[in-house]
């Protein structure tokens, strides 16, 4: 908002009209959840009746452990291995902590 004011984009615009021109925080959060649900259902459909493999790798950047999990499966039609990043979580350094992250 400060940027818009400094650049003159607010000239002639009442603040109450500007504040109602954008979706609320709840609306944006709801859209994010709906998109995540949609993407999860599409992935589940794609992986139906396939053998799925999990690839994991632990890294450490600036003292923070990152644990990357990637799903992999064979696409026999295209004759390739397809992948989908599952998530990246913080994880400790021990094997037990890595197993819990999975």
N, C-alpha and C positions, 0 to 999 in steps of 0.2 A: 504494500500500500504506500509506503514511503517512497518507493521508486516511482510509482505512478504519479504521486504528488510532485516529486522533484522534476519529472520530465514534462509536467504540464498536462498530463492526461486527465486530471481531475477538474480542469477549468470548465466551469459551467455544469458540473455534475454534483448533485447532492449526495452526501455520504450514505444516506439511508437507501438510495436507489442502487448504489454500488454494492452495498452489503447484501442485498437480496438478489444480486445477479449471478451468484455462484452457488453450487450445491453445498449443502451442509456437510460437516464432518461425518455425521452419521450416514449420509447418502454415499459419500466416497468410500467409507469403510464397508458399507453394504455391497457396493459394486465390486470391491476387491474380493470379498467373500464369495460372491456369486461367480466371479471369474475363476477363482481357485477351485470351486466345486465343479464348474464346467470342465476345466482342464483335467481334473482328477478323473472324472467320468470318462473323458475321451481317452486318457491313458489306460484306464482299466479295460476299455473296449479294445484298444490296440493290443494289449497284453493277454487278452483272453485266450486260453488254450495254448500258451507258449511256455517254454522253459525260460525262466528268468534268472539271470546271474547278477550278483551284487559285487561291484568293485568299490573298494574303500582305500582312501589314502589320508594319512594324517600329516599335517604340516604345522609349522610353528612360525608365526610372523610377529615380531616385536613382543615375544613372550606370551602370545595368545595362541593356544592350540586350536587348529581348525581341522575338522574331520569331514571330508568330502565323501558322499555316497552316490554312486552312479549305478543305475539299472542298465543291464545289457541283455539283448536277445537277438536271435538269428532270424533274419528275414529271408526265407528260402526263395521267395519269388524274385527279389532283387539280388540275391546272393551276397548279402552284406550283413554285418553286425550293426544293429542300431543301438543307440544309447539315449538315455534320458537322465539328466541330473535329478536326483531325488531331493537332496538338501545338503546344506553345509552347516554343521553345528560346532560349537566349541566342545572340546573334549580334553580330558586329562592325558597324561603321558603313559599310563600303565595299560596293559592289555585288558584288564578288567574294566577300566573306564571306557576303552574303545568298544568293548563288547556291549556295554550299557548304552553307548551312543547309537549302536546299530539297532 
